[in-house]
């Protein structure tokens, strides 16, 4: 394989242009083989093979800066920068990251797990280059789906105003994770399909060149003719009006044409937008046929494309989606809203059943939040289905437009807690801390699928402001389901296991960890009481006051950040009431970013396991016993 000769970008530059298609074929085969074992983002990377090769062939990374929007489309970049030998560890604990990672390589200059940040980052790096009087090039690779993100438009506007020298590579594959929506998608579709402009533009330029001398007013008239032609057939007008020189569209799998276009871009002063048309999943027929399914894929059989599935209970996401359909059958106010994640959020069946009540706003979390607020104020019941990590992006709108205005919005917060291989950019461990301090919001987390269904009924029936349900990216425990969903009294907890040695307040999957700890402790004569603290806000104040009277040591276990989390809320409760003799031990995610691996490995790393809880309970009980003996 030609790929065996390539370890650094400098090796790539030794090849002839005629050899590059063979290298592209080798890389595709490499990706298909490796990801069949590890899983990962296959379709996006198969689509950018030629584009990435050409970038490294023409430019000099890391002097020239390559900034990949989101970062999951950088596998080819990793292969060409001396990391192909580590692909067996992709997305595994202590292995190669599935996103761009600065600590991995000097060629990774910007990290991103969220969309639409690349243009702002590129603008900053280009400006820093100018301040330092350096001469490197800055290239931002952004997908057409990411252009629905408002941050991308803010950056385009600023870059065009500043006339910053840089290249924006628009990787146009008509897909982000789900099929793209909105006016920008339709606009790009017109450019993709309309070849008239390119042909007429070439003809006009040819005719102008045939005139021996055109100077002064004639030259200006000629430019106006070209501008008028541009507006007549509408190709790249939006970007040119924003201050960019628009080049393209070009076939993103045609290496000679890509090279020609980038060489043309290099000669232009100011910002350039290179419009590249690619096919997501190119070179592997299953991925080409269903690029949505193959965007991020689990291990599969390479020959057939059959996904290797592990037997088990459904995911919480699926339970949510099915329950929402049941509720929507009974309540016509319900509208599902998602920011470009209908599949990941479990809403595809809902969209089939209620196409008119399913709204995908594109990659626009902020817009989705305010949109939901307005729906609620007009008497609808919007259910905002969003990953915890993506809801972070709409913090201001949640505070200002939803909580402050008491809007009856239901938040279905998926991927709460650790998410495994996607790692630190995608963990949902901060939502408790950034939501619980907002006035008017209710925050819940279920211990199992039956409680999730009942919480959804609670949320839909609730009409006194926003209410949020957070649930993890794991399979449900597999408990019996109630025939009819029932609302849960607001702010009530439940004791799921009696005990008189110590008490643990646990939420979500931490109930199962607490049960494991209780079984370990039972063998040593320690009886652990387990309370399902399903309402994070409001808390069960009556139960908290009752527990304070018993003086049992209390452990608060959450798959969320300790700083500002549920444990902090319990500490605040007792401090505000001057109850200082209650022993409280918060157990959660420390003040650090936890890297990729399995969810179990991540929980073990931070001590969110039954074994660790049992050890902490024993340690505290021994210390209390020693103190009593000392005082005696």
PyMOL commands that set and color helices and strands:
alter all, ss='L'
color gray80, all
select helices_A, chain A and resi 2-5+9-12+17-38+42-47+49-58+75-89+118-131+145-148+150-162+183-193+196-210+217-233+237-241+255-266+285-289+316-330+348-353+355-357+365-377+388-403+420-425+431-435+449-461+510-522+541-550+566-576+599-606+610-631
alter helices_A, ss='H'
color red, helices_A
select strands_A, chain A and resi 65-68+138-143+166-172+245-251+271-277+334-338+358-360+381-387+410-414+442-445+467-470+494-497+502-506+528-532+535-537+553-561+584-589
alter strands_A, ss='S'
color yellow, strands_A
deselect
rebuild
show_as cartoon
